[in-house]
Amino acid sequence: MLIRHHLNNRHFDPDYRRVKSAVQAGLAGDIVSLENRTMGARPAIGFGVAEYNPEWRITAAAGGGTMLDFGPHWTEQVLDLMAPDKVVQVFADVRNIKWGDAEDLFDIGLVFASGARARIGKADISYYGLPYKWLILGTEATLVDAAKPSPCTGRSPRRRGPTRWRPRASTSTSPTTCATAPTS
């Protein structure tokens, strides 16, 4: 008998909660394409218990690598967001370029039965961060969650108060935007 248990604490990440709320509210319409990606200049080492090797994240024998560390969480977020749509094709690029002997770059492409596409990725070898973590192209709007690490510092900005999806044409400096489709 095989029992599978999966507790995904990444469902409580503020960026995912914002994106899921907006998608469930129908702000994007039908999803055509979505991305859940980040890029940084170094691996996420140094976290955890001091008694354990903090470099496990870059050591393959210790179960490290950015794909094994972040890939399951971000992939599951996308699958949850797209449910009940089913994946019909998977493409992946997983490589070790620089850090340790475990992978420090992954890029996954998913194709869903509806025709929607998803891109999931993380690179620990980039000296420039993306201007967003989530990008969702829908039939009614494009949703961008720009609660991202700074391209220069690699650190995430602190959020204060609620975030709302705003029209792209707004003069607001809110990091989260929503560009609506033109009416025909």
Secondary structure, DSSP 4 states (H G I P E B T S, - for coil): --------GGGG-HHHHHHHHHHHTTTT-SEEEEEEEEE-SS---S-S-TTS-GGGGG-GGGT-SHHHHHHHHHHHHHHHHHTTPPEEEEEEEEE--SSTTS--EEEEEEEETTS-EEEEEEESS-SS--S-SEEEEESSEEEEE-----TTT-PPPPP-S----EETTS----SEEEEEPPP-
